[in-house]
Amino acid sequence: MGAAHIDQLLELARTRLQRVEPTDLAAEVAAGALVVDIRPDHYRTDEGELPGALVLERNVLEWRLDPTSDACLPEAGEGRKVILFCNDGYASSLAAVSLLDLGLANATDLAGGYRAWKTLSER
């Protein structure tokens, strides 16, 4: 059996997630969800930021959110829903599954990413 290609890996990852739609994000935040921006700095500078989102670039994500890690942030309390986002919702799906694999059962991502949220917020 050969290795999966990225489209297959993404599809498989998304079967494990209860993705959040941009229209539902405010309600999730009101219910206590932690929203995490995993985009590189240049995207935040060029395109803007989602107010209230915690910025954790992808290369430190697991260490900052894993409750068993010495580097875990206090905002990442056990059981808290974590909603990741990137530009378009591809990298965030893969990252959310990584968090699921670490035991963060409430990890997911924002469908369509920052750009979908931004489009909705500009209406």
N, C-alpha and C positions, 0 to 999 in steps of 0.2 A: 504494500500500500504506500503510495507516494505522499508527500507533504501536501497540506492544503494550501491553496493560493489565498491571497488576502481577502478576496470577495467571499470565499467560503468561510474563512475565519471570522470575518465581520458578521456574516449571516448567523453563524453558530453563536457568536457572542450575544447578539441581539435576542436570540431565543431565550436567553437566561435573564434578560432585563425587563423590568416594568418601566419603560421609558416615560419621561415626563414631557408632556406637550407644552410649548411656550405659553399657551392660554391658561395652563394650570400652575405655572411656576409661582405666582404670587400666593396662591392658596397653600402650596407646599411650604413656602417660606413662613407663612403665618402659622402653619402647623408645627414649625420648628426645624424644618430641613436646613441642612448646611449646603450652600451652593458654592461650588469650587470651580474657579477659572483655571484651566490647565494650559492656556495658550501662552506661547512665548511673548516676551515683553513687546517686541515690535508690533505684534498684532493688536495688543491692548493700546499701544501708542497710536497706531494708524486708524483703528476702527472704533475705539472706545471701550468702555468698561460697563459691566452690569453692576448697578449699585448694590452694595452689601455683600458682594461675592468675595470669598476668601481666595487669594491668589496663591496657587501652589503649582509651580511649573512641573511638568510631567516627570522630570528626572528625580524629584524628591517625594512624589505623591505617596507612595506606599509607606515610607518611613514616617511621614507626618500624620497619616491617618490610621495606621495600625495601632490599636490600643496596647499591644504588647511591646511596641517599640519605645526605646528610651527617648526618641526624638518626636514622639506623638504630641500633637498640639492639644491643648485643653478643649478647644472647640469641637474636637472629634470624639465626643463622648460615646461610649458603647451604646449601641442600639439606635443612635441618631441617624436619620435618613441623610444620605450624602448624594447630592446631585452634581455630577461633573458636567462641564461643558468645554468644548473647543470651538473652532470656527463654524464647522458644519455638522458636527455630531458623529464623526467617524472615529477619530482618535479617542474621544471620550467614551465611546462604547467599549472599545478594547480596554481602556484603563479601568472602567467600572467593573468589568469582569475580573480584572486583576485584583481589585478590592474584594469582590465576592470570594475569590479564591483564598484571600487572607482571612476570611471569616466575617467581613462586614456585610451582613445579610441584607441591609437596607441600602446598598450602593446601587446607583443607576446613573443615567445621563439624560441630558436635555435633547430631545429629538430636534434635529435641525441646527443645534448649537446656538452660538451667540448670534449668528446672522439671522436665524429664524426669529429669535427673541427680539432683535433690533427691528426687523421688519414689522413685527406685530406692535411693538411699542411706538412706532412712528405713525401708526394709523390714527 
